[in-house]
Every structure is written in structure tokens, then in C-alpha cells.
């Protein structure tokens, strides 16, 4: 089975930087990720009802699928969605960064959990 081919994906920038003497981070663009697929996690209550309190939520999480041959993304990185300029924090290591354990299929993408940064 062939890996996914996403011809119309989005471009994201990897922001990484050093910290100054008081711990403030100064991010700089170190790489570009192309052909990425992004989706938000919408909070839904049991029964499929969108909760009325969701609009008051301060945390927006999402997932970003990135081609496996893309530049390295670290857990401490921030990613900027070039389409909107929104910045997200990477929440952990890459997921699905291996062949499927039962079929051996390699989708060609790995995913990262993200959290919106204000």
C-alpha cells in the first residue's frame, strides 16, 4: 500500500530560539514544513452535543500531520501556521512515526499534538 500523497497541504514554520537571562524565549524560524494537514479538536459532550461552555475555554488543542521526511520538530518548539499566523506549542514527541504494527503499512506522515499559544 502506498503512503498518503497530500498535494495541497499547508506550510508551517518551526520556531525555535534561545532564552535570555530572565528566561524569556526569543523564537526564530529555523525550518519550513510543507504539505502538512491540520485539524482542531472540537470539544463534544456525550451524545454529540457541542457544550455551551466551550466558547469560554482557554485551551485549543489540535493535531498536525507532517511528512516523515520533513525537518526535525522538537517538543520545545513552537509552530506557526503560515495561512493564519497563529502560533502553537508542540505538546510531545511525534506519534505514528513507525510502520503500522499489524500491516506494515507506512502512511508517510507523523502527527504532533499542538496547543494554541496567545
Buried (B, 14 or more C-beta within 10 A) or exposed (E): EEEEEBEEBBEBBBBBBEEEEEEEEEBEEBBBBBBBBBEEEEBEEEEEEEEEEEEEEEEBBBBBBBBBEBEEBEEEBBBBBBEEEBBBBBEEEBEBEEEEEEEEEBBBBBBBBBEBEE
